[in-house]
């Protein structure tokens, strides 16, 4: 199980440090559930210093596919490693929607992250239009197959299913909808990596998980935790989701 907080473009330096302190003070970690927070780039060093010596891992929200170069405004995998990142979110729906990221680009980033020892949290998911058009599974199949192309079965990997229609809208996939897609993703991973390897890959749910629905979602057999957006900006809410995961683990 993994519960990862995606702070998105929120907090200033002081608020980020305080939130990290509150998470460390409020969240009880155990061997069954890993916990991570992913602050904005400019707060990685400050938050990382707060997390140092705690079980809470540091993650980033994106990275470039190149290790270095003339890419003004971008951040590379070696830079993330140098400030203590363990995870990096790749292919988030907001990156796809607002910045035009395509599956091939996500794949290049995944391979770059793995080559530098980062664990990618690879996001996949359909829009409301795609779901209503009965294309949800086809869309997710393409995203998974392209994003993980050329990835070794032994690579550390997390997949996050985030139905785009449930991100920041207050809508949430039902536990049955989440389980159905997670089981489908697990089957896709088994086809590529084998059943044993697929069983060990963490598949997160990433669409408006909060304390009120976390237990029902993480209680599904193929839901291995959550990629938490808005609820991760409140340490008590985040801790409640972690507790739900611990009870389900």
C-alpha positions, 0 to 999 in steps of 0.5 A: 500500500502507498498513500502519496500526497500531490500538493499540486501548485499550492503552498508557499515555502513556510506553508509547505514546511509547516504542512510537512511537519504536520504530516510527520506529526500526525501520520503514523506509518507502518510497514504495511503502508508507505507514505509520500508527499509531492510538493512543488519543485521550489519546496522540495529542498525545504520539505525534504529537510523536514522529512529527513529521518522520518519514514515519509518519502519525498516525491516530485510532481514531474520531470524532464525526459533528458538528464540535462541540457538547454531546457529552460524552466525544466527539472531533471531526474538527477536534480530530483535525486540530489534533493532526496526524491524517491518518487516522481509523478509522471503523466498526470492528467493535468500535465496531459490536459494543460501541457499537451503531454503525450504517451510517448513523452510519458514513456521517455520520462518513465525510462529516464526516472528509472535509470536514475533510481526514481520510482515513477508514479505513472498516471493513466485515466479516461475523460468523461467523454471517453467513458460515456463513449465506452472507450475508457478501457481502450484509452487506459490500455493504450496509456499503460502499454505506451507509457511502460514500453521498454520497461523491465519487469523488475523495475520499481513501478507505481501506476495510478488510475485517475479518472479525469472526470473525478479529479478536482470535481468532487466526483469519485468513481464508485468502489466497483468502478475503481476495482473494475479498472484496477483489475483491468490494469493489473491484467495489462501488467500481467500480460506485459510483465507476468502475473507474479510481477504484476501482483507486486506492482502498486496500483493507486486510485487517484480521483478525489479520494478523501477520508469519507470514501477512502476505506471503501476504495482501498478495501477493493482487492486491486486498489493498493492505495491512493494518489491524494490531491486536495485532501493531502493539503490538510494533515488530519485528512491525509492521516485519516486516509493513511489510517484507512489504508493501514486498516485495509493492508 
